[in-house]
Amino acid sequence: MTEQKIPSLEHVVRTFHEMFPPHLSESWDASGLISGRMKQPVRSIGFAVDATVAVAREAVQRGTDVLITHHPLLLRPVHFIADDTYKGEVLQTLIEGQCALLGAHTNVDSSPLGTNDVFMKLLGIEQAQVLSDSQYVEIDGQEHCVGIGRIGELPEPMTLEDLSHRIADFLPATAGGLRVAGPRTAYVQKIALCTGAGDSLLGEVRKQGADVYITADLRHHPASEFREGASLAGGSPYLIDCSHYASESLWLEGVGRVLQQRLSKQGYDISFYVSELNTDPWDFVVSTGNVAGSASTF
């Protein structure tokens, strides 16, 4: 039996970036290794959407050697990392616990196995195309079309309400759930998607003739103007607004398994886990008045 070796942080990061090349990140992004010694051994890897204080403390308690989060902790620059700020507390906790931190953001959104492709496959869409800014790049020796967002067709049309329930079935529970703009009974098939905040792509969604656009963090004015324009043009595209956290949580388990398998084939033995801590910022909702379309008439 071949003896299993323990990889270094440098080797784990390099293997991960073979799947999600850093150069695919958007120009404003800050994906990459945030902290950690390159030669330290890695036996356990944790995955999470956000590097919160609770996630960092959980990682240290579990003896994690590297925490991989979708959202980079230092996306917006900071000048001090004392523990009286949350980012400072996260970094101090991880550094003192000898746990490295790797951010993997828009390079993951753009790539195969990433946030958008996993979401589309859960909808039953296997042949999704890139929604915006597509380019062909070599990943693991094969050419792939990568870019932000996805567009593709469901195997069969379904109502907007049924599609919403299908999405709700595979997303983790969040206080806000889903917000939907459009008639419950409208049939949809051509699906546009951008996990995370995607209102910058509303114009592209309309241009490509999608029946519905699934994204997160939609603001009032862009959403309202988009729906007003769609209504004048015949009704669609409709909108489904998810939790940002929920929409970008679905890829973690699968990529953990793939990374573990790749390292195992190289003779390295690691374990991994996906944090079950819910890092959506909202705790509960209270409905106000009557939901649109259900008000009593007199």
C-alpha positions as CSV (number, residue, x, y, z in Angstrom):
1,M,0.0,0.0,0.0
2,T,1.3,3.4,-1.0
3,E,1.9,5.7,2.0
4,Q,-0.2,8.8,1.9
5,K,1.7,12.1,2.1
6,I,0.6,15.4,3.5
7,P,0.6,18.3,1.0
8,S,1.9,21.8,1.8
9,L,-0.3,24.9,1.6
10,E,1.6,25.9,-1.5
11,H,0.6,22.6,-3.2
12,V,-3.0,22.8,-2.1
13,V,-3.3,26.4,-3.4
14,R,-1.6,25.5,-6.7
15,T,-4.0,22.5,-7.2
16,F,-7.0,24.6,-6.4
17,H,-6.0,27.3,-8.8
18,E,-5.5,24.7,-11.6
19,M,-9.3,24.4,-11.4
20,F,-10.1,28.1,-10.8
21,P,-7.2,30.1,-12.3
22,P,-6.8,33.5,-10.5
23,H,-6.4,35.3,-13.8
24,L,-10.1,34.7,-14.5
25,S,-11.0,37.1,-11.6
26,E,-12.6,40.4,-12.4
27,S,-10.2,43.4,-12.3
28,W,-11.8,44.7,-9.1
29,D,-11.6,41.4,-7.3
30,A,-9.1,40.3,-4.6
31,S,-9.1,36.5,-4.9
32,G,-6.1,34.5,-3.7
33,L,-4.2,33.5,-0.6
34,I,-4.9,36.1,2.1
35,S,-2.8,34.6,4.9
36,G,-0.8,31.5,5.7
37,R,2.7,30.0,5.5
38,M,3.3,28.4,2.1
39,K,5.3,25.4,3.6
40,Q,2.8,24.6,6.4
41,P,1.3,21.1,6.1
42,V,-2.4,20.8,5.2
43,R,-4.4,17.9,6.6
44,S,-7.8,19.5,6.8
45,I,-9.6,22.0,4.5
46,G,-12.7,24.0,5.4
47,F,-15.1,25.6,2.9
48,A,-17.5,28.5,3.5
49,V,-19.2,31.4,1.6
50,D,-18.0,34.1,4.0
51,A,-15.1,34.5,6.4
52,T,-17.1,35.6,9.4
53,V,-15.8,35.5,13.0
54,A,-18.0,32.5,13.7
55,V,-16.6,30.7,10.7
56,A,-13.0,31.5,11.6
57,R,-13.6,30.2,15.2
58,E,-15.2,27.1,13.9
59,A,-12.2,26.4,11.6
60,V,-9.7,26.8,14.5
61,Q,-11.8,24.6,16.8
62,R,-11.9,21.9,14.1
63,G,-8.1,22.0,13.6
64,T,-8.5,23.3,10.0
65,D,-5.3,24.1,8.2
66,V,-6.7,26.2,5.4
67,L,-10.1,27.9,5.1
68,I,-11.4,28.5,1.6
69,T,-14.1,31.1,1.3
70,H,-16.0,32.4,-1.7
71,H,-15.9,36.0,-0.6
72,P,-12.5,37.4,0.0
73,L,-12.1,39.0,3.4
74,L,-10.1,41.9,2.2
75,L,-12.0,42.8,-1.0
76,R,-12.1,46.3,0.3
77,P,-8.7,47.4,1.6
78,V,-8.2,47.9,5.4
79,H,-5.3,49.6,7.1
80,F,-5.5,47.9,10.6
81,I,-6.2,44.4,11.6
82,A,-6.4,44.7,15.4
83,D,-9.0,42.5,17.0
84,D,-11.4,45.3,17.7
85,T,-12.7,45.1,14.1
86,Y,-14.4,42.0,12.7
87,K,-11.8,41.6,9.9
88,G,-9.0,41.9,12.4
89,E,-10.7,39.4,14.7
90,V,-11.1,36.9,11.8
91,L,-7.4,37.2,10.8
92,Q,-6.1,37.1,14.3
93,T,-8.2,34.1,15.1
94,L,-7.0,32.2,12.0
95,I,-3.3,33.2,12.3
96,E,-3.1,32.3,15.9
97,G,-4.9,29.0,15.1
98,Q,-2.4,28.3,12.3
99,C,-5.2,28.2,9.7
100,A,-4.5,29.8,6.3
101,L,-7.2,31.8,4.5
102,L,-7.8,31.6,0.7
103,G,-10.4,33.7,-1.1
104,A,-11.9,32.3,-4.3
105,H,-14.4,34.7,-5.8
106,T,-15.1,35.7,-9.4
107,N,-12.6,33.2,-10.7
108,V,-15.0,30.6,-9.3
109,D,-18.0,32.4,-10.6
110,S,-16.5,32.3,-14.1
111,S,-15.2,28.7,-14.2
112,P,-16.6,25.2,-14.7
113,L,-17.5,23.6,-11.4
114,G,-18.2,27.1,-10.0
115,T,-21.2,28.8,-8.6
116,N,-23.1,29.4,-11.8
117,D,-22.6,26.0,-13.4
118,V,-23.6,24.1,-10.3
119,F,-26.8,26.2,-9.9
120,M,-27.8,25.6,-13.5
121,K,-27.2,21.8,-13.2
122,L,-29.5,21.7,-10.2
123,L,-32.2,23.3,-12.4
124,G,-31.6,20.4,-14.9
125,I,-29.8,22.6,-17.4
126,E,-26.7,20.7,-18.6
127,Q,-25.6,22.8,-21.6
128,A,-25.6,26.4,-20.2
129,Q,-23.8,29.1,-22.1
130,V,-21.9,32.1,-20.6
131,L,-24.2,35.1,-20.2
132,S,-21.6,37.9,-20.5
133,D,-17.9,38.6,-21.3
134,S,-17.2,35.1,-22.5
135,Q,-13.7,34.0,-23.4
136,Y,-12.0,30.7,-24.1
137,V,-9.2,29.6,-21.8
138,E,-7.3,26.5,-21.1
139,I,-8.1,24.8,-17.7
140,D,-6.5,21.5,-16.8
141,G,-5.3,21.0,-20.4
142,Q,-8.8,21.5,-21.9
143,E,-10.4,24.6,-23.5
144,H,-13.4,26.0,-21.7
145,C,-15.7,28.9,-22.4
146,V,-15.7,31.0,-19.2
147,G,-17.3,34.2,-18.0
148,I,-19.9,35.8,-15.8
149,G,-23.4,34.4,-15.5
150,R,-25.1,31.6,-17.5
151,I,-28.0,31.2,-19.8
152,G,-29.7,28.0,-20.9
153,E,-33.0,26.2,-21.4
154,L,-35.0,24.0,-19.0
155,P,-35.7,20.5,-20.5
156,E,-39.4,21.5,-20.5
157,P,-41.3,24.7,-19.8
158,M,-42.7,25.2,-16.3
159,T,-44.6,27.9,-14.5
160,L,-42.7,30.7,-12.8
161,E,-44.2,29.5,-9.5
162,D,-43.1,25.9,-10.0
163,L,-39.6,27.1,-11.0
164,S,-39.4,29.2,-7.8
165,H,-40.4,26.2,-5.7
166,R,-37.7,24.1,-7.4
167,I,-35.1,26.7,-6.5
168,A,-36.4,26.9,-3.0
169,D,-36.0,23.2,-2.6
170,F,-32.3,23.1,-3.2
171,L,-31.2,26.5,-1.7
172,P,-30.3,26.6,2.0
173,A,-32.9,28.2,4.3
174,T,-32.7,32.0,4.7
175,A,-35.0,34.5,6.3
176,G,-35.7,36.4,3.0
177,G,-36.4,33.3,0.9
178,L,-37.2,34.3,-2.7
179,R,-38.7,37.4,-4.1
180,V,-40.4,36.9,-7.5
181,A,-41.6,39.4,-10.1
182,G,-44.0,38.1,-12.6
183,P,-47.3,36.1,-12.9
184,R,-47.3,32.8,-11.0
185,T,-48.8,31.0,-14.0
186,A,-46.5,32.4,-16.6
187,Y,-44.5,29.6,-18.4
188,V,-40.7,30.0,-18.6
189,Q,-38.0,27.9,-20.2
190,K,-35.0,30.1,-21.2
191,I,-33.2,30.8,-17.9
192,A,-30.6,33.5,-17.2
193,L,-28.6,33.3,-14.0
194,C,-25.9,35.3,-12.2
195,T,-25.2,34.0,-8.6
196,G,-24.5,36.8,-6.2
197,A,-25.3,40.4,-7.1
198,G,-26.2,40.6,-10.7
199,D,-28.2,43.7,-11.5
200,S,-25.4,45.0,-13.7
201,L,-26.4,42.3,-16.2
202,L,-30.1,43.2,-16.6
203,G,-29.4,44.7,-20.0
204,E,-27.7,41.6,-21.2
205,V,-30.5,39.4,-19.9
206,R,-33.1,41.4,-21.9
207,K,-30.8,41.4,-25.0
208,Q,-30.5,37.6,-25.0
209,G,-34.3,37.0,-24.7
210,A,-34.4,35.1,-21.4
211,D,-37.8,34.3,-19.9
212,V,-36.6,34.8,-16.3
213,Y,-33.5,36.1,-14.6
214,I,-32.3,34.5,-11.3
215,T,-29.9,36.6,-9.3
216,A,-29.5,38.2,-5.8
217,D,-29.4,41.7,-4.2
218,L,-31.7,43.3,-6.7
219,R,-32.3,47.0,-5.8
220,H,-35.6,48.7,-6.2
221,H,-34.9,51.1,-9.1
222,P,-33.1,48.7,-11.4
223,A,-35.6,45.9,-10.8
224,S,-38.6,48.3,-11.2
225,E,-37.3,49.8,-14.4
226,F,-36.5,46.4,-15.8
227,R,-39.9,45.0,-15.1
228,E,-41.7,48.1,-16.4
229,G,-39.8,47.8,-19.7
230,A,-40.4,44.1,-19.9
231,S,-44.2,44.6,-19.3
232,L,-44.3,47.0,-22.2
233,A,-42.5,44.5,-24.4
234,G,-44.8,41.5,-23.6
235,G,-44.2,40.5,-20.0
236,S,-40.8,38.8,-19.7
237,P,-38.1,38.6,-18.6
238,Y,-39.4,37.9,-15.1
239,L,-37.2,38.1,-12.0
240,I,-36.3,35.8,-9.1
241,D,-34.2,37.4,-6.4
242,C,-32.3,35.0,-4.1
243,S,-30.2,35.4,-1.0
244,H,-26.7,36.3,-2.1
245,Y,-25.3,33.8,0.4
246,A,-27.6,31.0,-0.6
247,S,-27.0,31.4,-4.3
248,E,-23.3,31.0,-3.9
249,S,-23.2,28.2,-1.4
250,L,-24.1,25.3,-3.7
251,W,-20.6,24.7,-5.2
252,L,-18.7,24.1,-2.0
253,E,-19.5,20.4,-1.4
254,G,-18.7,19.4,-4.9
255,V,-15.4,21.3,-5.2
256,G,-14.3,19.9,-1.9
257,R,-14.7,16.3,-3.2
258,V,-13.0,17.2,-6.4
259,L,-10.0,18.8,-4.6
260,Q,-9.8,15.9,-2.3
261,Q,-9.8,13.4,-5.2
262,R,-7.1,15.3,-7.1
263,L,-4.8,15.5,-4.1
264,S,-5.5,11.8,-3.4
265,K,-4.4,10.8,-7.0
266,Q,-1.1,12.7,-6.3
267,G,-0.6,10.6,-3.2
268,Y,-1.8,13.2,-0.7
269,D,-4.3,12.6,2.1
270,I,-6.6,15.4,3.2
271,S,-10.0,15.7,4.8
272,F,-12.5,18.5,4.2
273,Y,-15.8,19.9,5.5
274,V,-18.3,22.5,4.4
275,S,-19.3,24.9,7.2
276,E,-23.0,24.5,8.1
277,L,-23.0,28.0,9.6
278,N,-25.5,30.2,7.8
279,T,-23.8,33.5,6.9
280,D,-26.8,35.2,5.4
281,P,-26.9,38.5,7.3
282,W,-30.7,38.5,7.9
283,D,-32.4,36.7,10.8
284,F,-36.1,37.0,10.3
285,V,-38.7,38.8,8.2
286,V,-42.1,40.4,9.1
287,S,-44.6,40.9,6.3
288,T,-46.1,44.4,6.0
289,G,-49.7,45.0,4.8
290,N,-51.0,42.9,1.9
291,V,-48.7,41.3,-0.6
292,A,-48.9,42.9,-4.0
293,G,-51.8,41.5,-6.0
294,S,-53.6,40.1,-3.0
295,A,-55.1,43.3,-1.5
296,S,-58.9,43.2,-0.8
297,T,-61.1,45.2,-3.1
298,F,-64.1,47.1,-2.0
